[in-house]
Amino acid sequence: MTRLSVEMLAADAPAPITSAGHAQLGIAVLVGIAVIVLLITEFKLHAFLALTVGSLALGAAAGAPLDKAITSFTTGLGATVAGVGVLIALGAILGKLLADSGGADQIVDTILAKAGGRAMPWAMVLIASVIGLPLFFEVGIVLLIPVVLMVARRGNYSLMRIGIPALAGLSVMHGLIPPHPGPLVAIDAVRADLGVTLALGILVAVPTVVIAGPLFSKVAARWVDVPAPDRMLPQRASDELEQRPGFGATLATVLLPVVLMLAKALVDIVVDDPADRIQRVFDVIGSPLIALLAAVITGFFTLGRPAGFTKDRLQRTVEKGLMPIAGILLIVGAGGGFKQTLIDCGVGQMILDVSKSWSIPALLLAWLIAVAIRLATGSATVATVSAAGLVAPLAADMSTTHTALLVLAIGAGSLFFSHVNDAGFWLVKEYFGLSVGQTVKTWSAMETIISVVAGGLVLLLSLVI
């Protein structure tokens, strides 16, 4: 396992914008995070504004000149949005196209038609995992809730037996698998290889979602035995369409970016020659930008055309897909600004210097930092981008695989114990008609299981690869 190294590439790092000692920097980090937590939890300030103010508070507490702290924040914000902003936008377009064309309904209905009885919870995991690849977590919940309620009511299942596997599939995709914003930001921050991270993320995600989904749902159903709430099911997109895309075409479109990125990773391993023409081709088509762009353009024909979308309808779908992500882009960008302020103040090097004598593995440290920020702020994205900024210097002497595992450790920690300061907690509570206590016993427990199991698997993988 890669441990905290005594020797890092500090000589090549730019001079910090402050001359503060370790103690002052440590206090500055606590001040910055405390300001962010307080503004989000007590004053209900938007995370973008909280991260902005927290970054400036960090710089001030570290004794950095205000103009340099502002430059660090804006530089980090711009670099982060430049690195992942287009990918988030493309993912949002693909998700909206999938929902509006009825392609998501086609996947759901086809899988449900093949499943029944004891296989239903496993079918729900499969549905949520496939649908969750291009969708943000909140969008995935809204899309899958009608299916969960319908299946639970039609099959006379406990709501938890059906709902927990679906939520587990969505949450695991959100925390561990690019092109979701959190993993993308962490990959960019620690300079990890996207293809390797994706491959290892799938390897960690499969057993994690099995344990936290179908297996834990048996326990959750005993703890909270509730039926599907008696409410009107929202109308599905395909109910308004004369025709919807085929199952095979829809599935191929959703999986296209994943296949292209994995193919790039495989070619990089097999060929391992940057000058080779084949590797150069796959480096292009397997880049996240091209892979997602290819999926979106393909979706215009495989999803939009069968649904009868005109050019104007496609344009409206793209616009509607882009509108909701403004807040996400700002939060992710501000998180990058906070990360850059941490780095420029010398916090990363401070962590390395202070932890030279520690025996704690770097991956465990990354997981613990993400857990602490997640518990404090309630946001998995804020936890991911903040933790990635803090531990990014640890990746300097890591191998490609261990750098990818560092990303996954951060992602796993960012999912730990969702509670009342997390918007996802209230989404689940209200949609499923649960009390706060019941939501803690089911949703919060499931998130904790995902975090612990995924974190444990990451540490285990670091011992063998």
PyMOL commands that set and color helices and strands:
alter all, ss='L'
color gray80, all
select helices_A, chain A and resi 10-12+22-41+47-61+66-100+103-114+117-132+137-154+159-176+181-190+194-223+237-240+247-270+277-285+288-304+311-345+347-357+362-377+380-397+400-413+423-432+436-464
alter helices_A, ss='H'
color red, helices_A
deselect
rebuild
show_as cartoon
